[in-house]
């Protein structure tokens, strides 16, 4: 049991980040992490590797994908009155905060397979081999999907936002 705690407990913040990045809903993400931890505890003796990180992330990924598919079947419409406060508007802030929000919105627009690769490799700092193990795909597929995800993300960030008017000037951040 101490082996379980010493390996899994340090992973919990990363699991929460990955789940939140995939699901974009803190409550659902925490539920998925909880379900993942329950599965890890009940199946700890069945793991194959000494390093449990890939195994745990695979469980989390599969649970999150199942939840995404479930949500797609049920439709994501919520009455306006039932929405949590603050989700319908974004408070103005500094340029970096706005750019960060643009990046998060752009990541949300990526297909789920590209989003998961991008989050695993860039945010969670997993190797291509670890990401391939988690997603049950070849390493070459990880590399090509990651390249396509980065290209799509760049294209989304450089394109004119949907909500801007075509008559007025559009200011874009250039470095």
For each residue, the residues with C-beta under 8 A, 3 or more apart:
1: 4 5
2: 5 6
3: 6 7
4: 1 7 8 40 41 44
5: 1 2 8 9
6: 2 3 9 10
7: 3 4 10 11 51 52 53
8: 4 5 11 12 37 40 52 56
9: 5 6 12
10: 6 7 13
11: 7 8 14 15 52 53 56 57
12: 8 9 15 16 33 37
13: 10 16 17
14: 11 17 18 124
15: 11 12 18 19 33 36 37 56 57 60
16: 12 13 19 20 29 30 33
17: 13 14 20 21 119 123 124
18: 14 15 21 22 57 60 61 64 119 120 123 124
19: 15 16 22 23 28 29 30 32 33 36 60 64
20: 16 17 23 24 25 26 29
21: 17 18 24 107 115 119 123
22: 18 19 29 61 64 65 68 112 115 116 119
23: 19 20 28 29 32 64 67 68
24: 20 21 108
25: 20 28 29
26: 20 29 30
27: 30 31
28: 19 23 25 31 32 67
29: 16 19 20 22 23 25 26 32 33
30: 16 19 26 27 33 34
31: 27 28 34 35
32: 19 23 28 29 35 36 60 63 64 67
33: 12 15 16 19 29 30 36 37 60
34: 30 31 37 38
35: 31 32 38 39 63
36: 15 19 32 33 39 40 56 59 60 63
37: 8 12 15 33 34 40 41
38: 34 35 41 42
39: 35 36 42 43 59 63
40: 4 8 36 37 43 44 52 55 56 59
41: 4 37 38 44
42: 38 39
43: 39 40 46 47
44: 4 40 41 47
45:
46: 43
47: 43 44 52 55
48: 55
49: 52 54 55
50:
51: 7 54
52: 7 8 11 40 47 49 55 56
53: 7 11 56 57 126 130
54: 49 51 57 58 126 130 133 134
55: 40 47 48 49 52 58 59
56: 8 11 15 36 40 52 53 59 60
57: 11 15 18 53 54 60 61 120 124 126 130 134
58: 54 55 61 62 133 134 135 136
59: 36 39 40 55 56 62 63
60: 15 18 19 32 33 36 56 57 63 64
61: 18 22 57 58 64 65 116 134 135
62: 58 59 65 66
63: 32 35 36 39 59 60 66 67
64: 18 19 22 23 32 60 61 67 68
65: 22 61 62 68 69 112 116
66: 62 63 69 70
67: 23 28 32 63 64 70 71
68: 22 23 64 65 71 72 112
69: 65 66 72 73
70: 66 67 73 74
71: 67 68 74 76
72: 68 69 75 76
73: 69 70
74: 70 71
75: 72
76: 71 72
77:
78: 82 83
79: 82 83
80: 83 88
81:
82: 78 79
83: 78 79 80 87 88
84: 87
85:
86: 89
87: 83 84
88: 80 83
89: 86
90: 101
91:
92: 98
93: 97 98
94: 97 98
95: 98 99 173
96: 99 100
97: 93 94 100 101
98: 92 93 94 95 101 102
99: 95 96 102 103 173
100: 96 97 103 104
101: 90 97 98 104 105
102: 98 99 105 106 157 161
103: 99 100 106 107 153 157
104: 100 101 107 108
105: 101 102 108 109
106: 102 103 109 110 153 156 157
107: 21 103 104 110 115 118 119 153
108: 24 104 105 115
109: 105 106 156
110: 106 107 114 115 118 149 152 153 156
111: 114 115
112: 22 65 68 115 116
113: 116 117 135 145
114: 110 111 117 118 145 148 149 152
115: 21 22 107 108 110 111 112 118 119 149
116: 22 61 65 112 113 119 120 135
117: 113 114 120 121 131 135 142 145 146 149
118: 107 110 114 115 121 122 123 146 149 150 153
119: 17 18 21 22 107 115 116 122 123 124
120: 18 57 116 117 123 124 126 130 131 134 135
121: 117 118 124 125 126 127 128 131 142 146
122: 118 119 125
123: 17 18 21 118 119 120
124: 14 17 18 57 119 120 121
125: 121 122
126: 53 54 57 120 121 130 131 134
127: 121 130 131
128: 121 131 132 139 142 143 146
129: 132 133 139
130: 53 54 57 120 126 127 133 134
131: 117 120 121 126 127 128 134 135 142
132: 128 129 135 136 137 138 139 141 142
133: 54 58 129 130 136
134: 54 57 58 61 120 126 130 131
135: 58 61 113 116 117 120 131 132 142
136: 58 132 133
137: 132 141 142 145
138: 132 141 142
139: 128 129 132 142 143
140: 143 144
141: 132 137 138 144 145
142: 117 121 128 131 132 135 137 138 139 145 146
143: 128 139 140 146 147
144: 140 141 147 148
145: 113 114 117 137 141 142 148 149
146: 117 118 121 128 142 143 149 150
147: 143 144 150 151
148: 114 144 145 151 152
149: 110 114 115 117 118 145 146 152 153
150: 118 146 147 153 154
151: 147 148 154 155
152: 110 114 148 149 155 156
153: 103 106 107 110 118 149 150 156 157
154: 150 151 157 158
155: 151 152 158 159
156: 106 109 110 152 153 159
157: 102 103 106 153 154
158: 154 155 172
159: 155 156
160: 164 170
161: 102 164 170
162:
163:
164: 160 161 168 170
165: 168
166:
167:
168: 164 165
169:
170: 160 161 164
171:
172: 158
173: 95 99
174:
175:
